[in-house]
């Protein structure tokens, strides 16, 4: 593996985000065994990735609180709540990018449709186009997509306006990164005087399963919360926006992580501990 | 009234707290990242030659193998185990088993010695965690793990992470265009396919790669400058 290709193709970035093919990953890791320069590049790329994700998580949590979104979410069912919270995170963190992507896609489809419309009509006796030729996009479908795009843009604008109306900045929104690697003390989660969401980012150990079951246990081993079928991100983390009112100050908690095998059997993967304290 | 300054050092990270009439200011003095050593020389002894010497019973060749691949193996094991103390055991086990196999002539392609060691370490790591999961002892291992050398843990680690987050905010502000910000967000957060990002934004592969490359380099520059100045925490 030569350094020119590694630099030009951002192999370090692709590696830390899990985008290399298994073969390329194996080749690059074998190269890393001997190359300190590339190990350093991986270190920086990893650092940048972690920090950018933290920025997005902070912004998402802050926006969710300020919009009063959680008050509404807390009245939903557990499953709906998880979905809505993820949607909130994505909305705030990635919606601008997605809107842009959607806009580009629409523009492309519109130009195809225009080209089709401007093409002279085929003579009546011409043979039918083979089935493999793609049909021109349905204009009603395009209008529908454009309308959806417009609505999303409106929602984003409304959200930004609501955020702009908040006079006081929200400070110290609790964001806790929890992993199997710990220092001398348990990670503490500070609970404020009033209920707020806490953004918990769980780092999964290096055991790969398609889905996980996560159970939050208190110090008496009582289940506080459980969710099945959680799919990890490519970077093997699970992000959970958790309502602080479900935690008690002075209590130690553990997340029990289980990988789900295809047959439905749960395999113990690990525990991540933390302690809730009064903020 | 003079400001009172308290300086402390923990796990290699130095910080100070200055108490002023208007409140306290925490300054975190970033540890300089270790200078990258020069690239490992691979030209002196070919992997095949190293394998041949080990097979012939040359103890210095075994030492050479450990010196050559030890640092890289530690790096990979720490990534795979997320810095867990298991990495140390796996390191020992990989070299023990690896050397045994080399001595017995079980390395099929000696020129691919690095690939052989990497595969061995990877398999040992996976097997280790499978066994631990079956025994149900993972909890105990995690509970007793105390990686004091890792400054990214505990309250100080959280403070360090906050500083890095501030650096990234600055980096995002400095980016020349909204398009570049989009690339970073879509690549690192939405985890979109590289090709679809490129196609949506109408970028060539070199243009796309340049944005990622510059972002990493700028982040590194900001960190290193920050480490020198000890910029106060906001």
Interface residues (C-beta under 8 A of the other chain):
Chain A: X7 X8 X9 X10 X12 X13 X14 X17 X19 X26 X27 X29 X30 X31 X32 X33 X34 X35 X36 X37 X39 X40 X41 X42 X43 X44 X45 X47 X48 X49 X50 X51 X52 X53 X54 X55 X56 X58 X90 X93 X94 X96 X97 X98 X100 X101 X104 X105 X177 X179 X180 X181 X182 X183 X184 X185 X187 X188 X203 X205 X206 X207 X233 X234 X235 X254 X259 X267 X268 X269 X270 X271 X272 X273
Chain B: X11 X33 X36 X37 X38 X39 X40 X42 X68 X69 X71 X72 X73 X75 X76 X80 X81 X82 X83 X84 X112 X114 X115 X117 X118 X119 X122 X125 X126 X129 X130 X133 X134 X136 X138 X139 X142 X143 X145 X146 X147 X148 X150 X153 X154 X155 X157 X158 X161 X164 X165 X167 X168 X169 X172 X182 X184 X185 X186 X187 X188 X189 X190 X191 X192 X194 X196 X197 X200 X201 X202 X205 X206 X209 X212 X213 X215 X216 X219 X220 X223
